[in-house]
């Protein structure tokens, strides 16, 4: 048994420990309030910086997407029309690859519309970076603990800006409408059957490309992150590898400088070579970030329709608005409401840059496939959403 002296010593020690834990000298209330205000301020600053980083990435990849869409369109058929061919460094190659057509020349085959390769490539890329699960690492060809796996701005730029601007719903829809009308083609007239097949082919090719991208993504994930597929394996690290602050600023700064150089080259081609196509390109590059940012903001409406929470309302509104704008600009150009080559070039640039980036095929296809995968095979949600977007546009 313990003596009274030992018991007193133990009680004294317990009281000391309790007092030290309870902190008998708490900080004053004004200090606590200041610490809370500082924490709130730091959080707001972090959110502000993060938003600007996202906008920078979106703007950069929008320009890359629009540029890719313009040159891919030319490469696979845009330069096959001698009246609209651009005589520059790409022409010796592009005028020989006549796979697609704009439906406004003597060339048959308008069902393979000009933007079909763009929509195919963009759908493949978003499938590759989306994968089969949102829990997979965002970049399939990197390890799960690579610093870039935590760069949310880069992921947003690739999926929303690059894929959304590389693909276009509005231009595809506008070409099909022009083909059905027939007024713009004095050679072939109305091409209703070709236009209807163009709708079907465009959707099916994009869906197949998206699924092919997801399959390739799974192959890379299995190779670099096998723990995703084998429950007996565990992650080699629980967190991303450390990266200094400059890592998150170096990529956007380098990309911004590259975009400035690219736009400067377009302006040089416009001023020095006198090619109006490059004037259309540099104006489109300046307009495209606004269309992509508008689509990004509209995407927050997805799932907000209380009556139909499964319906991607934001994407539908973006495609609907982009198609209306593209059709209006096309009508203004063909009715010669704006006189002069300069005005026509500006209209084409707004359609290519703003309307083309506001609308998207890649996200539309992604949502269609996911609705089909997440619901029973007899569920009609995917079959309702897909035609509804098309008919509305």
Backbone torsions as a table, in degrees:
resi	resn	phi	psi	omega
1	UNK	NA	150.9	-179.1
2	UNK	-86.4	148.3	177.1
3	UNK	-78.1	166.2	178.5
4	UNK	-61.4	-33.8	-179.3
5	UNK	-67.3	-39.0	179.1
6	UNK	-68.1	-39.4	178.4
7	UNK	-62.5	-41.7	177.8
8	UNK	-63.0	-39.1	179.9
9	UNK	-65.3	-39.9	179.3
10	UNK	-67.1	-41.9	178.1
11	UNK	-62.0	-40.6	178.9
12	UNK	-63.1	-41.8	-179.9
13	UNK	-65.9	-42.7	178.2
14	UNK	-63.0	-40.9	178.7
15	UNK	-63.2	-39.6	179.7
16	UNK	-64.6	-42.3	179.7
17	UNK	-65.3	-41.7	-179.4
18	UNK	-64.3	-40.8	179.9
19	UNK	-67.5	-37.2	-179.9
20	UNK	-68.4	-33.6	178.7
21	UNK	-72.9	-42.3	-178.1
22	UNK	-73.9	-11.4	178.7
23	UNK	55.4	82.8	-176.0
24	UNK	-66.4	-8.5	-179.7
25	UNK	-123.2	70.6	-179.4
26	UNK	-67.6	154.6	179.6
27	UNK	-66.5	151.9	178.6
28	UNK	-60.1	159.6	-177.2
29	UNK	-64.0	-36.1	-179.9
30	UNK	-65.8	-32.0	177.3
31	UNK	-69.7	-41.7	177.8
32	UNK	-62.0	-43.8	178.9
33	UNK	-62.0	-40.8	179.9
34	UNK	-64.6	-40.7	178.7
35	UNK	-64.3	-40.4	178.2
36	UNK	-66.0	-42.3	177.8
37	UNK	-62.6	-39.7	179.7
38	UNK	-65.4	-38.9	178.6
39	UNK	-65.8	-42.8	177.4
40	UNK	-63.0	-42.0	179.3
41	UNK	-62.7	-42.3	179.1
42	UNK	-64.2	-39.5	178.3
43	UNK	-64.5	-42.6	178.8
44	UNK	-64.1	-40.9	178.3
45	UNK	-62.9	-41.8	179.3
46	UNK	-63.9	-43.0	178.7
47	UNK	-64.8	-41.0	179.2
48	UNK	-61.7	-47.3	179.9
49	UNK	-64.1	-40.7	179.3
50	UNK	-62.9	-41.0	179.4
51	UNK	-63.5	-41.9	179.7
52	UNK	-67.9	-37.1	175.8
53	UNK	-62.0	-42.0	178.6
54	UNK	-62.3	-43.8	-179.8
55	UNK	-64.2	-39.2	178.8
56	UNK	-63.0	-48.1	179.2
57	UNK	-61.6	-42.8	179.5
58	UNK	-60.6	-44.2	-179.8
59	UNK	-63.7	-42.8	-178.9
60	UNK	-62.6	-52.1	-175.6
61	UNK	-73.4	-20.8	172.4
62	UNK	-64.7	-43.7	178.8
63	UNK	-64.1	-42.9	178.3
64	UNK	-62.0	-42.3	-179.6
65	UNK	-64.5	-44.9	-179.6
66	UNK	-65.1	-42.5	177.9
67	UNK	-60.9	-45.4	179.6
68	UNK	-62.6	-42.2	-179.7
69	UNK	-62.8	-40.6	-178.6
70	UNK	-65.3	-46.3	-175.8
71	UNK	-78.2	-33.3	175.6
72	UNK	-66.1	-39.2	176.6
73	UNK	-60.2	-40.5	177.4
74	UNK	-69.1	-40.5	-173.8
75	UNK	-63.3	-36.7	-173.5
76	UNK	-99.2	6.7	175.8
77	UNK	162.2	-15.5	-176.7
78	UNK	-63.4	-30.9	-178.3
79	UNK	-92.8	7.1	179.3
80	UNK	-80.8	-14.4	175.5
81	UNK	-87.2	111.1	-175.7
82	UNK	-62.6	-21.9	-178.7
83	UNK	-80.6	-21.3	-177.5
84	UNK	-122.9	8.1	-179.4
85	UNK	-68.5	143.1	178.1
86	UNK	-98.1	117.1	-176.5
87	UNK	-87.5	83.2	177.4
88	UNK	-135.4	-158.0	-175.5
89	UNK	-63.5	-24.7	-177.6
90	UNK	-87.1	-20.5	-172.0
91	UNK	-60.1	-40.5	180.0
92	UNK	-56.6	-28.3	178.0
93	UNK	-94.0	-45.0	-170.3
94	UNK	-69.0	-30.3	-176.9
95	UNK	-75.7	-4.7	177.7
96	UNK	-99.1	-15.2	-177.9
97	UNK	-103.5	87.9	-174.7
98	UNK	-105.4	74.6	-179.6
99	UNK	-90.5	-42.8	-176.7
100	UNK	-111.2	168.4	177.2
101	UNK	-147.4	155.2	-179.1
102	UNK	-87.6	1.6	176.7
103	UNK	74.4	12.7	-177.1
104	UNK	-123.1	15.6	-179.4
105	UNK	-125.0	-173.8	177.7
106	UNK	-74.5	-11.2	-177.5
107	UNK	-75.7	128.6	176.3
108	UNK	-79.3	167.5	175.8
109	UNK	102.4	29.7	-178.0
110	UNK	-66.2	-13.4	176.1
111	UNK	-63.3	-30.4	172.1
112	UNK	-88.6	81.8	-171.7
113	UNK	-72.5	165.0	-172.8
114	UNK	-57.1	-40.2	-174.6
115	UNK	-89.5	8.2	179.6
116	UNK	-60.4	-47.7	177.9
117	UNK	-61.4	-37.5	178.4
118	UNK	-62.1	-46.9	179.9
119	UNK	-64.5	-34.6	179.0
120	UNK	-67.3	-48.9	-179.1
121	UNK	-65.7	-42.9	-179.6
122	UNK	-64.5	-39.2	178.0
123	UNK	-67.1	-36.9	177.1
124	UNK	-64.4	-42.9	-178.2
125	UNK	-65.4	-44.9	-179.3
126	UNK	-67.5	-32.8	174.2
127	UNK	-64.7	-38.5	-179.9
128	UNK	-65.6	-42.4	-176.4
129	UNK	-88.4	-9.4	176.2
130	UNK	-91.2	-43.9	-179.6
131	UNK	70.5	-165.5	-177.8
132	UNK	-93.6	-8.3	-176.5
133	UNK	-150.6	141.9	177.2
134	UNK	-71.5	-13.4	179.2
135	UNK	-84.9	-9.3	177.8
136	UNK	-72.9	152.9	173.1
137	UNK	-56.2	144.2	-171.9
138	UNK	-68.3	-31.3	-177.6
139	UNK	-111.2	105.8	-169.2
140	UNK	-63.4	-31.2	-174.5
141	UNK	-88.4	10.1	176.9
142	UNK	-119.2	155.3	176.1
143	UNK	-65.4	157.4	-175.7
144	UNK	-64.9	-23.2	-177.7
145	UNK	-101.1	14.1	177.3
146	UNK	-69.7	141.5	-178.1
147	UNK	-55.6	-33.9	-178.4
148	UNK	-68.7	-17.0	176.8
149	UNK	-67.0	-19.4	178.9
150	UNK	-100.6	3.6	-178.9
151	UNK	-85.3	89.8	-176.2
152	UNK	-63.7	-34.0	179.3
153	UNK	-63.8	-41.1	178.3
154	UNK	-64.3	-42.6	179.4
155	UNK	-62.6	-43.1	179.0
156	UNK	-64.0	-40.4	-179.8
157	UNK	-62.2	-41.7	-178.4
158	UNK	-70.6	-49.6	-172.9
159	UNK	-74.9	-46.6	-174.5
160	UNK	-85.7	-47.1	-172.7
161	UNK	-85.2	-54.8	-176.4
162	UNK	-64.1	-54.4	-177.4
163	UNK	-67.1	-39.4	-179.5
164	UNK	-68.6	-33.0	179.7
165	UNK	-87.2	-27.5	175.7
166	UNK	-69.5	-39.3	175.3
167	UNK	-91.5	155.5	178.7
168	UNK	-146.3	129.3	176.6
169	UNK	-88.3	-37.3	-173.4
170	UNK	-66.9	-46.6	-178.6
171	UNK	-66.9	-39.6	175.9
172	UNK	-58.6	-48.8	-179.1
173	UNK	-64.6	-40.8	-178.9
174	UNK	-62.8	-42.0	179.7
175	UNK	-64.3	-40.4	179.8
176	UNK	-64.9	-38.2	179.1
177	UNK	-66.6	-42.9	178.3
178	UNK	-62.1	-38.0	179.4
179	UNK	-68.0	-39.4	178.4
180	UNK	-69.4	-33.1	179.0
181	UNK	-72.1	-46.1	176.0
182	UNK	84.7	-11.8	-177.3
183	UNK	-63.9	-35.4	-176.1
184	UNK	-76.9	-8.8	-178.6
185	UNK	-119.4	98.8	-179.6
186	UNK	-74.6	-9.2	-176.0
187	UNK	-91.2	-48.9	-173.3
188	UNK	-105.2	-18.1	-179.4
189	UNK	71.1	-147.0	-177.3
190	UNK	-70.7	135.3	-179.0
191	UNK	-128.9	63.4	-175.4
192	UNK	-65.9	-45.8	-177.5
193	UNK	-62.8	-44.7	178.9
194	UNK	-62.0	-39.2	179.9
195	UNK	-66.4	-42.2	178.9
196	UNK	-63.8	-41.1	175.6
197	UNK	-66.9	-30.9	176.8
198	UNK	-62.9	-38.9	176.2
199	UNK	-62.4	-46.7	-176.8
200	UNK	-68.0	-48.1	-178.7
201	UNK	-62.2	-42.7	-178.9
202	UNK	-60.6	-42.8	-179.5
203	UNK	-70.2	-45.8	-175.8
204	UNK	-67.5	-41.2	178.7
205	UNK	-64.2	-39.4	179.6
206	UNK	-67.1	-39.9	178.6
207	UNK	-64.9	-44.4	178.6
208	UNK	-62.9	-39.7	178.9
209	UNK	-65.0	-40.2	177.7
210	UNK	-62.3	-45.3	179.3
211	UNK	-66.1	-36.1	176.9
212	UNK	-64.5	-39.3	176.9
213	UNK	-63.1	-41.3	178.4
214	UNK	-65.2	-37.4	178.8
215	UNK	-64.9	-44.4	177.7
216	UNK	-64.9	-36.6	177.0
217	UNK	-60.4	-43.9	179.1
218	UNK	-62.7	-36.8	178.4
219	UNK	-63.9	-45.8	178.5
220	UNK	-65.4	-40.8	179.1
221	UNK	-63.3	-40.2	179.0
222	UNK	-64.6	-31.2	-179.6
223	UNK	-79.7	-42.0	-174.7
224	UNK	-94.5	-27.3	-178.6
225	UNK	-133.3	67.0	-174.2
226	UNK	-63.3	-18.4	-179.6
227	UNK	-65.0	-17.6	178.4
228	UNK	-69.2	-24.0	-173.8
229	UNK	-113.1	-15.6	-178.7
230	UNK	-121.4	112.2	-177.0
231	UNK	-67.9	-16.2	179.3
232	UNK	-79.2	-13.6	178.8
233	UNK	-98.1	150.6	178.7
234	UNK	-122.2	161.6	177.3
235	UNK	-64.9	141.9	179.1
236	UNK	-75.9	-18.6	178.5
237	UNK	-151.3	144.9	-176.0
238	UNK	-87.2	-14.2	-178.7
239	UNK	-134.5	164.0	177.1
240	UNK	-67.1	150.1	177.6
241	UNK	-63.5	149.4	-176.3
242	UNK	-64.9	144.1	178.3
243	UNK	-142.6	131.3	179.6
244	UNK	-67.8	160.6	-177.2
245	UNK	-57.6	-32.7	-176.2
246	UNK	-67.9	-19.0	178.2
247	UNK	-62.1	-37.1	-175.6
248	UNK	-81.3	-11.6	178.1
249	UNK	-104.3	-24.3	-175.2
250	UNK	-65.1	-45.7	-177.2
251	UNK	-62.3	-52.2	-179.9
252	UNK	-63.7	-36.0	179.7
253	UNK	-64.8	-44.9	179.2
254	UNK	-63.2	-40.1	179.7
255	UNK	-68.4	-38.3	178.1
256	UNK	-61.6	-44.2	178.4
257	UNK	-61.6	-40.2	178.8
258	UNK	-64.4	-39.1	179.2
259	UNK	-66.5	-39.8	176.7
260	UNK	-60.3	-42.2	178.4
261	UNK	-63.8	-41.9	-179.7
262	UNK	-62.4	-46.9	179.4
263	UNK	-65.3	-36.4	177.5
264	UNK	-62.3	-37.2	177.5
265	UNK	-66.4	-37.7	176.9
266	UNK	-64.5	-42.8	178.4
267	UNK	-64.2	-38.5	177.1
268	UNK	-62.1	-42.7	178.2
269	UNK	-64.3	-32.7	178.3
270	UNK	-71.7	-47.8	-173.9
271	UNK	-80.0	-46.9	-172.9
272	UNK	-80.5	-46.7	-179.1
273	UNK	-88.0	-16.8	179.2
274	UNK	69.9	29.0	-179.7
275	UNK	-95.5	115.7	-175.8
276	UNK	-66.4	-22.5	178.8
277	UNK	-59.3	-37.9	-179.8
278	UNK	-73.6	-26.1	172.4
279	UNK	-67.1	-41.6	175.7
280	UNK	-60.2	-39.0	-177.3
281	UNK	-68.2	-45.8	-175.6
282	UNK	-72.3	-30.5	173.8
283	UNK	-69.1	-41.1	178.6
284	UNK	-62.8	-38.4	178.6
285	UNK	-64.2	-35.3	178.1
286	UNK	-73.9	-28.2	-177.8
287	UNK	-86.0	-28.4	-171.3
288	UNK	-60.9	-39.7	179.5
289	UNK	-59.4	-33.3	-179.7
290	UNK	-66.8	-40.3	177.3
291	UNK	-65.7	-41.8	-179.3
292	UNK	-67.4	-42.5	179.3
293	UNK	-63.7	-39.3	177.4
294	UNK	-62.3	-42.0	178.4
295	UNK	-66.0	-38.7	178.6
296	UNK	-61.4	-42.9	178.7
297	UNK	-69.0	-38.2	178.5
298	UNK	-65.5	-27.4	-178.2
299	UNK	-64.4	-17.5	177.2
300	UNK	-68.6	-14.1	178.0
301	UNK	-82.4	-11.3	178.9
302	UNK	-61.5	128.4	-179.9
303	UNK	82.0	3.0	-177.7
304	UNK	-94.7	-6.3	178.1
305	UNK	-78.5	109.0	-171.9
306	UNK	-61.4	-35.0	-178.0
307	UNK	-74.2	-36.3	179.4
308	UNK	-131.0	77.7	-175.6
309	UNK	-65.9	-18.8	179.7
310	UNK	-79.0	-15.0	-172.7
311	UNK	-81.1	124.3	178.8
312	UNK	-75.5	79.0	-173.3
313	UNK	-62.3	-40.3	-177.5
314	UNK	-63.3	-45.1	178.5
315	UNK	-64.6	-39.3	178.4
316	UNK	-61.9	-44.3	179.0
317	UNK	-64.4	-39.3	179.4
318	UNK	-63.1	-46.1	179.8
319	UNK	-68.4	-38.5	179.0
320	UNK	-64.0	-48.7	-179.2
321	UNK	-64.7	-44.7	179.4
322	UNK	-61.5	-38.9	179.5
323	UNK	-68.1	-41.1	177.8
324	UNK	-62.8	-44.5	-179.7
325	UNK	-64.5	-44.2	179.7
326	UNK	-62.6	-42.3	179.0
327	UNK	-64.5	-40.1	179.3
328	UNK	-64.8	-43.6	179.2
329	UNK	-64.9	-39.7	178.2
330	UNK	-64.5	-41.0	179.2
331	UNK	-64.3	-42.6	179.1
332	UNK	-61.0	-40.7	-179.0
333	UNK	-66.7	-43.0	-176.0
334	UNK	-77.9	-23.1	176.8
335	UNK	-87.4	1.0	178.1
336	UNK	56.9	35.4	176.4
337	UNK	-68.4	-35.5	175.4
338	UNK	-101.4	119.4	-177.6
339	UNK	-89.2	151.0	175.0
340	UNK	93.1	153.0	-179.9
341	UNK	-67.4	-33.5	-179.2
342	UNK	-62.2	-44.7	179.9
343	UNK	-65.8	-39.9	178.0
344	UNK	-64.2	-38.9	178.8
345	UNK	-63.7	-41.6	179.2
346	UNK	-64.4	-42.0	177.6
347	UNK	-61.3	-43.9	179.0
348	UNK	-64.5	-35.9	179.9
349	UNK	-67.9	-40.4	178.1
350	UNK	-65.3	-40.7	178.6
351	UNK	-65.5	-43.6	-179.8
352	UNK	-68.6	-44.9	-173.6
353	UNK	-85.9	-60.3	-173.9
354	UNK	-77.0	-56.9	-177.2
355	UNK	-64.7	-39.5	179.7
356	UNK	-65.2	-34.0	179.2
357	UNK	-84.6	-26.2	176.4
358	UNK	-67.7	-39.1	177.6
359	UNK	-90.6	160.3	-177.8
360	UNK	-152.2	140.1	172.8
361	UNK	-97.7	-36.6	-175.5
362	UNK	-60.1	-48.1	179.1
363	UNK	-68.2	-37.9	177.7
364	UNK	-59.6	-44.3	178.7
365	UNK	-68.7	-41.9	179.4
366	UNK	-58.6	-45.9	-179.3
367	UNK	-67.7	-36.6	177.9
368	UNK	-63.5	-45.5	-179.8
369	UNK	-66.2	-42.1	-179.0
370	UNK	-67.2	-36.2	175.1
371	UNK	-63.1	-37.9	179.0
372	UNK	-70.1	-38.1	-177.5
373	UNK	-74.7	-35.0	-174.0
374	UNK	-82.7	-14.1	-176.5
375	UNK	-116.7	159.8	178.6
376	UNK	-57.7	154.4	-174.7
377	UNK	-62.0	-23.7	179.9
378	UNK	-90.0	-1.1	179.5
379	UNK	-73.1	143.1	-173.2
380	UNK	-101.7	8.9	-174.8
381	UNK	-60.1	-49.5	-178.8
382	UNK	-63.1	-36.5	-179.2
383	UNK	-74.2	-22.5	175.3
384	UNK	-81.2	-45.5	-175.8
385	UNK	-64.4	-46.9	-175.4
386	UNK	-61.3	-53.7	178.5
387	UNK	-67.5	-29.9	-179.2
388	UNK	-63.0	-41.2	176.7
389	UNK	-62.6	-44.3	-178.1
390	UNK	-66.2	-47.7	-177.2
391	UNK	-66.0	-39.7	179.4
392	UNK	-63.7	-39.9	179.7
393	UNK	-71.6	NA	NA
